[in-house]
Amino acid sequence: MTRVTVKICGLTRPEDAAVAVAAGADAIGVNLWPRSKRYVDDAAARAVLAAVPRGVLKIGVFVNTPAAEVVARLASLGLDRAQLHGDETPEAFASVDASQLIRVVRVRDEASFAAAEGWTVPLFMYDALVVGYGGAGVTAPWALVERLGRRPLWLAGGLTPENVAAAIVAVRPDGVDVASGVESAPGKKDPTRMRAFIDAVRAAARTL
């Protein structure tokens, strides 16, 4: 069976993180961009991350944050990875350990993939290009990601328990990322939908 990593992103409550981990999530994301509907300050982020055991990746979402601040908060919050979701440049992060970075590429058309140029990170995430840097529930163009995405890659953008199996078959990603698709309200995860999403991923992965 092919292993497809599952990341539940935009966690704002420790109890939701605990449910996600119990359901089998491989990674948990906290959004540290103040303009996000799922933003958590450092104190709230620490509370969420405290519910995440060893072996589950702890990922912080950053948008246009200076590299030095990203490095400092990786250490202070105990994060495993920084997900760069804005307009950051490879030059600005040249001195940062690339193994700690996930570069997000927001896709609308073929020209969007130029955003990956110059980055030497070990993992790319492909999301839909929307106003506000993601989290809008808009599906990425799967066919383009499958054809032009740099691998290994994670797929994000409008994934739900209902469509994630089709997305996995279409793109064959190494991982999937979900936020709004498993929520009852922005930042509030629905336990039933989280479990259904993870079950759908595992079932689809068995077919690859």
N, C-alpha and C positions, 0 to 999 in steps of 0.2 A: 504494500500500500504506500502510495506517495504521501509524504507528510506535508500538509499545508498549515503553516503557522496562523493562528487566530489572534488578532489584536483587538481588544475592546478599548475604544478610545473615548476621551471626554468624560472620564469618571470624576464625579464631584463628591461622592459619599462613600465612606469606608464599607458600608454594608453592601453596596453594589459591587465593589471590588471583590469582596469575599464571595458573593454569589458567582461572579464571573470566573474566578479561579476554581471554585468548586465544580463549575460546569465544564471546565477543561480549557479555559483560555490560556494561551501561551505567553501573552504579553498584555500589559495594562498601560494605558496612556492617560496622562493628565495634561490639560491644556493650560499653558502658562502665558498665553497671549491675552492681555487685558481686554481686548475688544471682542473676544469670543463669548458666545452664549454659554459656553462650558468652562469658562475661566475659573481657575482656583488660585488663590494666593499661596504663598509658600507654606503657611500654617495648615491650610486645608489640604494642600498636596501631600504634606507629611502624614496627615491623618489617613488619607486614602492609601498611600504607599505602605503604611504600617500594616495594612491588611493583606499585603501581597507577600507570599512566602518566597524564600530562596528558590531559584529555578524558574521563576516567572519573570520575564523581562519587564523592567520598569522604564518607561519611555516618557520623556517630556517633550511637548510640542512647543516650538518656538517660532515666532514670526519676526524677522528683521531685528533680532536681538544681537547686539555686538558679540563677537566671538569670545572675548574675555569674560563677559557675563555668562554666556552659555557654559563655558568651562567651569566657572565658579559655582553655578547652580547645579551642574551635574554632580559636583562633589558634595555640596551642602545638602542636597535633597537625596543623595544616594541613588541617582538615576544611572541606568545602564547605557542608555542611548539618548541622544538629542535628535529629534525629528525636525529638520529645517523646512518649514512650510511656507517661507516667504520668498523674497527676492535676493536672498543671500548670494554672494559670489564665491567661487572657489578660492580666489586670491585672499579674501577676507578671512577664510578659515584654513589657510595653508599651514599654519603652525599648530592646528588642533589635531589630535590623534584621530585619524580618519575612521578607525574602528569604532569610535563612539558616535558616529554620525549616520543618519538616514537622510538622504536627499529626496525631497518631494518634488516631482515634476507634475505641474498642473496642465492637463491636456485638453485642447480644443480641436487642434488640427495637426498636420504633419510638422508644421513650423514649431509647435510647442516643444518638440523633443530636443531642440537646440539648448534648452535650459539644462540638460544633463552634461553638456560639453564642458570639459575641464575638471570635472569632479572625479576623484579616484576613490570614492567611498565604497564600502563593500555591499551596500544595499540601497536600492532605489525604490521609492513608492510612487505610484502613478495614480493621480486623483483627477477629478473633473476641474476644469478652469472655471471658477465662479467668482463673483464679487465676494470679498470677505475671507479669502483663503480657506475654503473648504467648510465642511460641516453643514452644507445646505441640502444634503440628500439628493444631489444631482449625479446621475450615472456617468462615469467616464466612458469614452469611446473605446469599447473593449477590443474591437478589431485592430484599431491603430496601436493600442498598447501591446497586443500580442505580436504584432509585426515589427514594431519599432522600439519597444521598450528594452532597456539595458538590464540584463539579468545578472544575478538574482533580483527579483522584483516582488514587491507586495502591491496588491491592487486595493484601491480605496474608491470612494465616490458612490453614494447611493445604494450601497449593498444592504440587503435585507435577508431575513430568513427565507423569503419567497424567491429571490433571484440569485442568491449566492452560488447555488449549484450550477446554474447556467453560466455564471461568470467564470467559475473555475474551469469548466469544460472549454469555454471560449478562449480564455487567456492562459490557462495552466500556470497560474502564479505560484510563487514559493510561499506566499502568505496573503492574507486578506485583513482589511482594517474596517471596522464598523463603528459608527457613533450614533447618528440619528436613527438608523434602521432598527435599533434595539431599545428605543426610548419610549416612555410614556409622555415625556415633556423634555425640553432641552436640559441635558445634564442629569436627568433622572432615568435610570435604566429600568427596563421591564424584565424581571427575572425570567418569565416565560419566553420572551422573545430572545433573550441572550442564550438560553438553553437550546431553543429551536435553531438559532443561527449556528451555533457550534455543532449541533447534531447534523445539520445540513452540510456543513463543510466536511465533516468526517465521512459522511456517506458519499459525497461527491468525490473525495480524494480516493476512495476505494475503487472508483471506476477508471482512474487514470492509469 
